[in-house]
Amino acid sequence: MTNLSNAEVAPTSDDKPEKELHLGWALVLISMAQLMVVLDASIANIALPFIGADLGIADANLTWIVTGYALAFGGLLLLGGRLGDLYGRRRVFMIGLVVFAVASFIGGFAQNEAMLLASRGLQGLGAALASPAALALIATTFPAGPARNRAFAVYAAMSGAGAAVGLILGGWLTGLDPIVGLEGWRLTFLINVPIGLVAAFLAPRFLRESESHPGQLDVPGAITGTLGLLGLVYGFSRAGEAEHGWGDPWTIASLAAGVALLALFAVVESRVSHPLLPVRVFNNRTRATSFLVMALVPAAMFAMFYFLSLFIQLVIGYSPLKTGFAFLPFSFGIVIGAALSSNLVNRVAPRFIAGVGTLMAAVALVGFSRLEVPTGTADLLAVANGEGFLGADVNYWTSIFPFIVLMSIGMGMTFVPLTLTAVHHLRAEDSGIGSGVLNTMQQVGGALGLAILGTVSLSAADDTKTSLVRDLTAQGIPPEGANGLAYIGSFTEGATAAFLVGAALIALGSAAIWAFLNVKSSELATDGAEGAPVHVG
């Protein structure tokens, strides 16, 4: 007797083509939405210098355009996942897309820093509603085995390639001449509006609504968890700013408040009858390991995109569009890695696939940490006189391209098996929150990673920057110009230090995979909650 859900009943010969077409369009719709919410984490990276100049945002606050989105996205994902479980995943998916589109419209017409950052937070809310619902819809729509593995491969490829596509699209749009009075960077936000609205309109046609499950919404847990994460990220970011540092009272207060709120979150979750984050989600060692690694890997990957995109623009001197195309190999590489791993995972244990993938990514980051450029006072004066860029002699094809390809294939080999193991054998009523936890680990890991590695970068470059400012001022350069040149001159030293620490984070994740990820490939071809008997045949 075969025990399969309604979504997994084998179609007859008459309705099989229609069934496959329906599932195909459902996957296209989900993947398009996921691509949109993921690429928005990086689409603004290349536009950062232009946004800062246009809206008067200080260099130290530019990271909040990226971190603010990732934090709101990650901080609210648990709430978004649980809302999908309680009230229907398709409904929450559609609401999230509409919120995202409205927020993008506001960001595209932002007139100041506060308005832009507020729109980024609202975008994060929309993404937090849509993304876990999308992943849960895949888990409950496609039958376990090769079909679901392929669907997860496409989803994982969109999740990883979205960052690279965002850089390319951001570079192209940022480089455009003003259209009807709108600067190119504004189009990086406005392009989301039609995509989000169209996807929300088509969702009822191609996506089946999931069953709702009884329960109460844990609002106190959502508030304490989100504010706790916000306190930690703000504290780390402030600690990395030269004018504040670790001894600053607001830095200490923010970190202390973050820790206290997360402790309160743990107390709330242990006492409510319907917790936002049920402890049972973490009971499986393989699933817990997947969650942990999915926090460590994006921490390094987000930093790679952020620091490398700025290095290619500020130090090598590429235009925004050329910078975007410099990351094009990442999009192809992660698709190759995802396709390879989706085929291998049917026969090879996820531990070996993800373990090798993380080691490849760690080696790539070590390669990036070896970038070198001249940083003497005379070299900076030459830049000030328009005689070229510090990194003009850096060869993209030998110093950057090989490591972009290596890291992208490694990421593709990592994301697919870890996505499968993270949501495998979850209860039906926990599919949304399980997907929310997975996405939370990715986004919060990325936000915290960028904050911590930003601190590492600024600390590593601080002495060099101070020395360069002193020397440039002595050469007659005005203080503002000296600070700008010194930032460029010290940037490579800070970025390479961040790459090296990022490699250590991924190596730590790889060690956890090899030690604790013990699920077999044959187990991924079965359905049902963990511990429940599975009847097939």
C-alpha positions as CSV (number, residue, x, y, z in Angstrom):
1,M,0.0,0.0,0.0
2,T,1.6,3.3,-1.0
3,N,1.4,6.1,1.5
4,L,1.7,9.3,-0.5
5,S,0.3,12.8,-0.2
6,N,-2.2,14.2,-2.7
7,A,0.5,16.2,-4.3
8,E,2.5,13.1,-4.9
9,V,-0.1,10.7,-6.4
10,A,1.3,9.3,-9.6
11,P,-0.5,10.7,-12.5
12,T,-2.2,8.5,-15.1
13,S,-1.0,8.4,-18.7
14,D,-3.8,10.8,-19.6
15,D,-3.0,13.6,-17.1
16,K,0.7,13.1,-16.8
17,P,1.8,15.7,-19.3
18,E,-0.6,18.3,-17.8
19,K,0.6,17.4,-14.3
20,E,4.3,17.8,-15.3
21,L,3.5,21.1,-17.1
22,H,1.7,22.4,-14.0
23,L,4.6,21.4,-11.7
24,G,7.1,23.0,-14.2
25,W,5.3,26.3,-14.1
26,A,5.0,26.1,-10.3
27,L,8.7,25.7,-10.0
28,V,9.3,28.6,-12.5
29,L,7.1,30.9,-10.4
30,I,8.7,29.9,-7.1
31,S,12.2,30.2,-8.5
32,M,11.5,33.6,-10.0
33,A,10.3,34.9,-6.7
34,Q,13.2,33.4,-4.8
35,L,15.7,34.9,-7.4
36,M,14.1,38.3,-6.8
37,V,14.4,38.3,-3.0
38,V,17.9,36.9,-3.1
39,L,19.4,39.1,-5.8
40,D,18.1,42.1,-3.8
41,A,20.7,41.3,-1.1
42,S,23.5,42.1,-3.7
43,I,21.9,44.2,-6.4
44,A,22.7,47.4,-4.4
45,N,26.3,46.4,-3.8
46,I,27.7,48.0,-7.0
47,A,25.4,51.0,-6.6
48,L,26.6,51.8,-3.1
49,P,29.1,54.5,-4.1
50,F,26.4,56.2,-6.3
51,I,23.7,55.9,-3.6
52,G,26.1,57.4,-1.0
53,A,27.0,60.3,-3.3
54,D,23.4,61.0,-4.3
55,L,21.8,60.8,-0.9
56,G,24.8,61.9,1.2
57,I,25.3,58.7,3.1
58,A,28.6,58.3,4.9
59,D,30.9,55.4,3.9
60,A,30.5,53.8,7.4
61,N,26.7,53.6,6.9
62,L,26.7,52.2,3.4
63,T,26.9,48.6,4.7
64,W,23.5,49.1,6.3
65,I,21.9,49.2,2.8
66,V,23.0,45.6,2.5
67,T,22.9,44.5,6.2
68,G,19.6,46.2,6.9
69,Y,17.8,44.1,4.3
70,A,19.5,40.9,5.4
71,L,18.8,41.6,9.0
72,A,15.1,42.3,8.5
73,F,14.8,39.3,6.1
74,G,16.6,37.0,8.5
75,G,15.0,38.4,11.7
76,L,11.4,37.9,10.5
77,L,11.8,34.6,8.6
78,L,10.7,32.5,11.6
79,L,7.5,34.6,11.8
80,G,7.0,34.3,8.0
81,G,7.5,30.5,8.1
82,R,5.0,30.1,11.0
83,L,2.4,32.3,9.3
84,G,2.6,30.1,6.3
85,D,2.0,27.0,8.5
86,L,-1.0,28.6,10.2
87,Y,-2.8,30.5,7.4
88,G,-1.7,28.9,4.1
89,R,1.6,29.1,2.4
90,R,0.3,30.3,-1.0
91,R,-1.6,33.2,0.7
92,V,1.5,34.3,2.7
93,F,3.7,33.9,-0.4
94,M,1.4,36.3,-2.3
95,I,1.3,38.8,0.5
96,G,5.0,38.8,0.8
97,L,5.5,39.4,-2.9
98,V,3.1,42.4,-2.8
99,V,4.8,43.9,0.3
100,F,8.2,43.4,-1.5
101,A,7.0,45.2,-4.6
102,V,5.6,48.2,-2.6
103,A,8.8,48.5,-0.6
104,S,10.8,48.4,-3.8
105,F,8.7,51.3,-5.2
106,I,9.4,53.3,-2.1
107,G,13.1,52.6,-2.2
108,G,13.3,53.6,-5.9
109,F,12.0,57.1,-5.0
110,A,13.8,57.5,-1.7
111,Q,14.9,61.1,-1.0
112,N,17.2,60.5,2.0
113,E,19.0,57.9,3.9
114,A,16.2,57.2,6.4
115,M,13.6,56.7,3.6
116,L,15.9,54.3,1.8
117,L,16.8,52.2,4.9
118,A,13.2,52.0,5.9
119,S,12.3,50.7,2.4
120,R,15.1,48.1,2.7
121,G,13.6,46.9,6.1
122,L,10.1,46.7,4.5
123,Q,11.6,44.7,1.6
124,G,13.1,42.3,4.2
125,L,9.7,41.8,5.7
126,G,8.2,41.0,2.3
127,A,11.0,38.6,1.5
128,A,10.6,37.0,5.0
129,L,7.0,36.2,4.2
130,A,7.6,34.9,0.6
131,S,10.8,32.9,0.9
132,P,10.0,30.2,3.5
133,A,6.6,29.7,2.0
134,A,8.2,29.1,-1.4
135,L,10.6,26.5,0.0
136,A,7.9,24.8,1.9
137,L,5.7,24.6,-1.2
138,I,8.5,22.8,-3.0
139,A,8.9,20.3,-0.2
140,T,5.2,19.5,-0.1
141,T,4.5,19.6,-3.9
142,F,7.3,17.4,-5.4
143,P,7.6,13.8,-4.4
144,A,10.7,12.6,-2.5
145,G,13.5,11.3,-4.7
146,P,14.9,12.6,-8.0
147,A,12.0,14.9,-8.8
148,R,12.3,16.8,-5.4
149,N,16.1,16.8,-5.7
150,R,15.9,18.5,-9.1
151,A,13.4,21.0,-7.8
152,F,15.7,21.8,-4.8
153,A,18.7,22.1,-7.2
154,V,16.9,24.7,-9.2
155,Y,15.8,26.5,-6.0
156,A,19.4,26.4,-4.5
157,A,20.8,27.6,-7.8
158,M,18.5,30.6,-7.8
159,S,19.4,31.2,-4.2
160,G,23.1,31.2,-4.9
161,A,23.1,32.7,-8.4
162,G,20.8,35.5,-7.3
163,A,23.7,37.2,-5.6
164,A,25.8,37.2,-8.8
165,V,22.8,38.1,-11.0
166,G,22.2,41.0,-8.6
167,L,25.7,42.3,-9.2
168,I,25.4,42.0,-13.0
169,L,21.9,43.6,-13.1
170,G,23.0,46.2,-10.6
171,G,26.0,47.1,-12.6
172,W,24.0,47.4,-15.8
173,L,21.3,49.5,-14.3
174,T,23.6,51.7,-12.2
175,G,25.6,52.5,-15.4
176,L,22.6,53.7,-17.3
177,D,22.1,57.4,-18.0
178,P,19.1,58.9,-16.1
179,I,15.8,57.7,-17.5
180,V,12.9,60.2,-17.1
181,G,14.9,61.9,-14.4
182,L,15.7,58.6,-12.4
183,E,19.3,57.8,-11.7
184,G,20.4,54.3,-12.6
185,W,20.7,53.1,-9.0
186,R,17.0,53.8,-8.5
187,L,16.2,51.3,-11.2
188,T,17.8,48.5,-9.1
189,F,14.8,48.9,-6.8
190,L,12.1,49.7,-9.2
191,I,12.7,46.6,-11.4
192,N,11.3,44.5,-8.6
193,V,7.9,46.1,-8.8
194,P,6.5,44.5,-11.9
195,I,8.2,41.1,-11.1
196,G,6.7,40.9,-7.7
197,L,3.2,42.0,-8.8
198,V,3.1,39.6,-11.7
199,A,4.3,36.7,-9.6
200,A,1.7,37.4,-7.0
201,F,-1.0,37.6,-9.7
202,L,0.0,34.2,-11.2
203,A,0.4,32.3,-7.9
204,P,-3.3,31.2,-7.6
205,R,-3.1,29.8,-11.2
206,F,-0.1,27.6,-10.7
207,L,0.3,27.0,-6.9
208,R,-2.1,24.9,-4.8
209,E,-2.9,26.3,-1.4
210,S,-1.5,24.2,1.5
211,E,-3.5,23.0,4.5
212,S,-3.7,25.3,7.4
213,H,-2.7,23.9,10.8
214,P,-4.3,25.0,14.1
215,G,-2.2,27.0,16.5
216,Q,-1.5,30.4,17.9
217,L,0.9,33.0,16.6
218,D,3.9,33.6,19.0
219,V,4.2,37.3,18.7
220,P,6.4,37.8,21.8
221,G,8.8,35.3,20.4
222,A,8.9,37.1,17.1
223,I,9.5,40.5,18.7
224,T,12.2,39.4,21.2
225,G,14.1,37.3,18.6
226,T,14.1,40.0,15.9
227,L,15.1,42.8,18.3
228,G,17.8,40.5,19.8
229,L,19.4,39.9,16.4
230,L,19.1,43.6,15.5
231,G,21.0,44.5,18.7
232,L,23.8,42.1,18.0
233,V,24.3,43.2,14.3
234,Y,24.2,46.9,15.2
235,G,26.7,46.4,18.0
236,F,29.1,44.5,15.7
237,S,28.8,47.1,13.0
238,R,29.3,50.0,15.4
239,A,32.3,48.3,16.9
240,G,33.9,48.1,13.5
241,E,33.7,51.9,12.9
242,A,36.9,53.7,13.7
243,E,35.1,56.6,15.5
244,H,33.3,54.2,17.9
245,G,35.0,50.9,18.5
246,W,34.4,48.1,21.0
247,G,34.7,50.5,24.0
248,D,31.9,52.8,22.9
249,P,28.9,52.9,25.3
250,W,26.4,52.4,22.6
251,T,28.3,49.5,21.2
252,I,28.4,47.8,24.6
253,A,24.7,48.6,25.3
254,S,23.6,47.3,21.9
255,L,25.5,44.0,22.3
256,A,24.3,43.5,25.8
257,A,20.7,44.2,24.8
258,G,21.0,41.8,21.9
259,V,22.2,39.0,24.2
260,A,19.5,39.7,26.8
261,L,16.7,39.7,24.3
262,L,17.8,36.4,22.7
263,A,18.0,34.9,26.2
264,L,14.4,36.2,26.8
265,F,13.4,34.7,23.4
266,A,14.7,31.3,24.6
267,V,12.6,31.6,27.8
268,V,9.5,32.6,25.9
269,E,9.9,29.6,23.5
270,S,10.2,27.2,26.4
271,R,7.0,28.3,28.0
272,V,4.4,29.0,25.3
273,S,2.2,26.2,24.0
274,H,2.7,27.1,20.3
275,P,6.3,28.4,20.1
276,L,7.5,30.3,17.1
277,L,10.5,28.0,17.1
278,P,9.7,24.4,18.3
279,V,12.6,22.6,19.9
280,R,11.7,19.5,18.0
281,V,12.9,21.1,14.8
282,F,16.5,20.8,16.2
283,N,16.2,17.3,17.6
284,N,17.7,15.7,14.5
285,R,21.5,15.9,14.6
286,T,21.8,16.0,10.8
287,R,19.2,18.8,10.6
288,A,20.8,20.8,13.3
289,T,24.2,20.5,11.5
290,S,22.6,21.7,8.3
291,F,21.3,24.8,10.0
292,L,24.6,25.5,11.6
293,V,26.6,25.2,8.4
294,M,23.9,27.3,6.5
295,A,24.8,30.1,8.9
296,L,28.6,29.8,8.5
297,V,28.7,29.5,4.7
298,P,26.7,32.6,3.8
299,A,28.7,34.6,6.4
300,A,31.7,34.2,4.2
301,M,29.9,34.3,0.8
302,F,28.1,37.7,1.6
303,A,31.5,39.1,2.6
304,M,33.1,37.8,-0.6
305,F,30.5,39.6,-2.8
306,Y,30.7,42.8,-0.7
307,F,34.5,43.2,-0.4
308,L,35.3,41.8,-3.9
309,S,32.8,44.0,-5.7
310,L,34.3,47.1,-4.0
311,F,37.8,46.0,-4.6
312,I,37.1,45.5,-8.4
313,Q,35.6,49.0,-8.6
314,L,37.6,51.1,-6.2
315,V,41.0,49.4,-6.5
316,I,41.1,47.9,-10.0
317,G,38.9,50.6,-11.5
318,Y,36.2,48.6,-13.3
319,S,32.9,50.4,-14.3
320,P,29.7,49.2,-12.5
321,L,28.7,47.2,-15.5
322,K,32.1,45.6,-16.0
323,T,32.1,44.8,-12.3
324,G,28.8,43.0,-12.7
325,F,30.1,40.9,-15.6
326,A,33.2,40.1,-13.6
327,F,30.8,38.0,-11.4
328,L,29.0,36.4,-14.3
329,P,31.1,33.1,-14.0
330,F,29.7,32.7,-10.5
331,S,26.1,32.4,-11.9
332,F,27.3,29.6,-14.3
333,G,29.4,27.9,-11.7
334,I,26.7,27.6,-9.1
335,V,24.3,26.2,-11.6
336,I,26.9,23.6,-12.6
337,G,27.6,22.8,-9.0
338,A,23.8,22.5,-8.2
339,A,23.2,20.3,-11.2
340,L,26.1,18.1,-10.3
341,S,25.1,17.7,-6.7
342,S,21.4,17.0,-7.5
343,N,22.5,14.0,-9.6
344,L,25.1,12.8,-7.1
345,V,22.8,13.1,-4.1
346,N,20.8,10.1,-5.4
347,R,23.8,7.9,-5.0
348,V,26.4,9.6,-2.8
349,A,25.9,10.6,0.9
350,P,25.3,14.4,1.4
351,R,28.3,14.5,3.7
352,F,30.7,13.9,0.9
353,I,29.1,16.3,-1.6
354,A,28.7,19.2,0.9
355,G,32.1,18.5,2.5
356,V,34.0,18.7,-0.7
357,G,31.9,21.8,-1.7
358,T,32.8,23.7,1.4
359,L,36.5,22.8,1.1
360,M,36.5,24.2,-2.4
361,A,34.9,27.5,-1.2
362,A,37.4,27.8,1.6
363,V,40.3,27.4,-0.8
364,A,38.8,30.0,-3.1
365,L,38.6,32.6,-0.2
366,V,42.3,31.9,0.6
367,G,43.0,32.7,-3.0
368,F,41.2,36.0,-2.7
369,S,43.2,36.8,0.4
370,R,46.4,36.8,-1.6
371,L,45.4,39.9,-3.7
372,E,48.1,42.6,-3.6
373,V,48.4,46.1,-4.9
374,P,50.9,49.0,-4.3
375,T,49.8,51.2,-1.5
376,G,52.5,53.8,-1.1
377,T,52.0,57.5,-0.7
378,A,53.4,58.1,-4.2
379,D,51.0,55.6,-5.7
380,L,48.0,57.3,-4.1
381,L,49.2,60.7,-5.3
382,A,49.4,59.3,-8.8
383,V,45.8,58.1,-8.4
384,A,44.8,61.6,-7.2
385,N,46.4,63.0,-10.4
386,G,44.3,60.8,-12.6
387,E,47.3,58.5,-13.6
388,G,45.4,55.2,-13.1
389,F,44.2,52.9,-10.3
390,L,46.2,51.1,-7.6
391,G,45.1,47.7,-8.9
392,A,45.5,48.5,-12.6
393,D,48.1,45.7,-12.9
394,V,45.8,43.0,-11.2
395,N,45.0,40.4,-13.8
396,Y,41.4,39.4,-13.5
397,W,41.9,36.1,-15.4
398,T,44.7,34.8,-13.1
399,S,44.0,36.5,-9.8
400,I,40.1,36.6,-9.6
401,F,38.4,34.4,-12.2
402,P,39.7,31.0,-11.1
403,F,38.6,31.6,-7.5
404,I,35.2,32.9,-8.5
405,V,34.6,29.7,-10.5
406,L,36.0,27.4,-7.7
407,M,33.8,29.1,-5.0
408,S,30.7,29.1,-7.2
409,I,30.9,25.3,-7.9
410,G,31.6,24.7,-4.3
411,M,28.6,26.7,-3.2
412,G,26.4,24.8,-5.7
413,M,27.6,21.5,-4.3
414,T,26.9,22.7,-0.7
415,F,23.5,24.3,-0.9
416,V,21.6,21.5,-2.6
417,P,22.4,18.7,-0.1
418,L,22.2,20.9,2.9
419,T,18.7,22.2,1.8
420,L,17.5,18.6,1.4
421,T,18.9,17.5,4.8
422,A,17.6,20.6,6.6
423,V,13.9,20.1,5.6
424,H,13.9,16.3,5.2
425,H,11.4,14.3,7.4
426,L,9.9,17.4,9.0
427,R,6.3,17.2,10.2
428,A,3.7,18.7,7.8
429,E,2.8,21.4,10.3
430,D,6.5,22.3,10.7
431,S,7.4,22.6,7.0
432,G,7.0,26.3,7.0
433,I,8.9,27.0,10.2
434,G,11.6,24.5,9.1
435,S,12.1,26.4,5.9
436,G,12.0,29.6,7.9
437,V,14.8,28.4,10.2
438,L,16.9,27.4,7.2
439,N,16.5,30.8,5.5
440,T,17.0,32.5,8.9
441,M,20.4,30.8,9.3
442,Q,21.4,31.9,5.8
443,Q,20.3,35.5,6.1
444,V,21.3,36.2,9.7
445,G,24.5,34.3,9.1
446,G,25.2,36.6,6.2
447,A,24.3,39.8,8.1
448,L,26.4,38.8,11.2
449,G,29.2,37.7,8.9
450,L,29.3,41.0,7.0
451,A,29.2,42.9,10.3
452,I,32.0,40.8,11.9
453,L,34.1,40.7,8.8
454,G,33.5,44.4,8.3
455,T,35.0,44.8,11.8
456,V,37.9,42.6,10.9
457,S,38.5,44.6,7.7
458,L,38.4,48.0,9.4
459,S,40.6,46.9,12.3
460,A,43.2,45.4,9.9
461,A,43.3,48.5,7.8
462,D,43.1,51.1,10.6
463,D,46.9,51.5,11.2
464,T,47.6,51.7,7.4
465,K,44.8,54.2,6.9
466,T,46.0,56.5,9.7
467,S,49.6,56.4,8.4
468,L,48.4,57.2,4.9
469,V,46.2,60.1,6.0
470,R,49.2,61.6,7.9
471,D,51.6,61.2,4.9
472,L,49.0,62.6,2.4
473,T,48.2,65.6,4.5
474,A,51.9,66.3,4.8
475,Q,52.0,66.3,1.0
476,G,49.4,69.1,0.9
477,I,46.3,67.0,0.2
478,P,43.2,68.4,2.0
479,P,41.9,66.3,4.9
480,E,38.8,65.1,3.1
481,G,40.7,64.1,0.0
482,A,43.4,62.5,2.2
483,N,40.8,60.4,4.0
484,G,39.3,59.2,0.7
485,L,42.6,58.2,-0.8
486,A,43.7,56.5,2.4
487,Y,40.5,54.5,2.4
488,I,41.3,53.2,-1.1
489,G,44.9,52.6,-0.2
490,S,44.1,50.6,2.9
491,F,41.1,48.8,1.5
492,T,43.0,45.8,0.1
493,E,44.7,45.1,3.4
494,G,41.3,45.1,5.2
495,A,39.6,43.1,2.5
496,T,42.2,40.3,2.3
497,A,42.1,39.9,6.1
498,A,38.3,39.5,5.8
499,F,38.7,36.9,3.1
500,L,41.1,34.9,5.3
501,V,38.7,35.0,8.3
502,G,35.8,34.0,5.9
503,A,37.9,31.0,4.8
504,A,38.2,30.0,8.4
505,L,34.4,30.2,8.9
506,I,33.8,27.9,5.9
507,A,36.5,25.5,7.0
508,L,34.7,25.3,10.4
509,G,31.4,24.5,8.6
510,S,33.2,21.9,6.6
511,A,34.5,20.2,9.7
512,A,31.0,20.1,11.1
513,I,29.7,18.5,7.9
514,W,32.3,15.7,8.0
515,A,31.8,15.1,11.7
516,F,28.0,15.2,12.1
517,L,26.1,15.0,8.8
518,N,25.4,11.3,8.7
519,V,22.2,10.9,6.7
520,K,22.4,8.4,3.8
521,S,21.4,9.2,0.2
522,S,18.7,6.4,0.3
523,E,17.0,8.2,3.2
524,L,16.4,11.3,1.1
525,A,14.2,9.3,-1.2
526,T,11.6,8.7,1.5
527,D,8.8,10.9,2.9
528,G,7.1,11.2,6.2
529,A,7.9,12.7,9.6
530,E,11.0,11.6,11.4
531,G,10.4,8.4,13.3
532,A,7.2,7.6,11.5
533,P,7.1,4.4,9.4
534,V,7.2,5.0,5.6
535,H,5.2,2.6,3.5
536,V,6.2,2.3,-0.2
537,G,5.2,-0.3,-2.7
